[in-house]
Amino acid sequence: MSIVKKLRHKTETAEGATKKTVGKALGNERMEAEGSAEQAKGNAKQTGDKLKHAGEKIRHPFKH
């Protein structure tokens, strides 16, 4: 997994959190909901990447 992919997922999570906070501060429920969704999507992608990496670590010793 590339560092660019990791950064993209972290950025997506951060943007979602920011959007959620701004939406909450402005009383804009739609913006807040969109931010929550973006944040959850970024978190899910990060979790998927971590699981993929863990699977590779487990599988690696059995290759030889």
NUPAPA-874149 format. One record per residue (C-alpha): residue in one letter; y, z, x; residue number from 1. Coordinates in steps of 0.1 Angstrom, whole numbers, always signed. Each point is the difference from the previous one (the first is absolute). Layout:
! residues N
{"A" {Y Z X} NUM}
...
! end
This chain:
! residues 64
{"M" {+0 +0 +0} 1}
{"S" {+33 -10 +14} 2}
{"I" {+30 +23 +5} 3}
{"V" {+21 -24 -21} 4}
{"K" {-23 +6 -30} 5}
{"K" {+2 +38 +4} 6}
{"L" {+37 -2 +2} 7}
{"R" {+2 -22 -31} 8}
{"H" {-20 +25 -20} 9}
{"K" {+20 +30 +12} 10}
{"T" {+32 -19 -8} 11}
{"E" {-13 -8 -35} 12}
{"T" {-7 +37 -6} 13}
{"A" {+34 +10 +13} 14}
{"E" {+18 -26 -20} 15}
{"G" {-18 +11 -31} 16}
{"A" {+9 +37 +6} 17}
{"T" {+36 -10 +5} 18}
{"K" {+1 -21 -31} 19}
{"K" {-16 +29 -20} 20}
{"T" {+26 +25 +13} 21}
{"V" {+29 -23 -8} 22}
{"G" {-13 -8 -34} 23}
{"K" {-4 +37 -7} 24}
{"A" {+35 +8 +12} 25}
{"L" {+15 -28 -21} 26}
{"G" {-21 +9 -31} 27}
{"N" {-16 -35 +1} 28}
{"E" {-36 +6 -11} 29}
{"R" {-10 -36 +6} 30}
{"M" {+11 +1 +37} 31}
{"E" {-17 +34 +4} 32}
{"A" {-32 -14 -14} 33}
{"E" {+1 -31 +22} 34}
{"G" {+6 +22 +30} 35}
{"S" {-29 +22 -9} 36}
{"A" {-22 -31 -3} 37}
{"E" {+11 -15 +33} 38}
{"Q" {-5 +34 +17} 39}
{"A" {-35 +3 -14} 40}
{"K" {-9 -36 +10} 41}
{"G" {+12 +7 +35} 42}
{"N" {-20 +32 +2} 43}
{"A" {-31 -17 -13} 44}
{"K" {+3 -27 +26} 45}
{"Q" {+4 +26 +28} 46}
{"T" {-31 +18 -13} 47}
{"G" {-20 -32 -1} 48}
{"D" {+10 -7 +36} 49}
{"K" {-10 +35 +11} 50}
{"L" {-34 -4 -17} 51}
{"K" {-5 -34 +16} 52}
{"H" {+8 +15 +34} 53}
{"A" {-24 +29 -5} 54}
{"G" {-28 -24 -10} 55}
{"E" {+6 -20 +32} 56}
{"K" {-2 +32 +20} 57}
{"I" {-33 +9 -16} 58}
{"R" {-15 -34 +4} 59}
{"H" {+11 -6 +36} 60}
{"P" {-26 +23 +17} 61}
{"F" {-28 -19 -18} 62}
{"K" {+10 -34 +13} 63}
{"H" {-14 +6 +35} 64}
! end
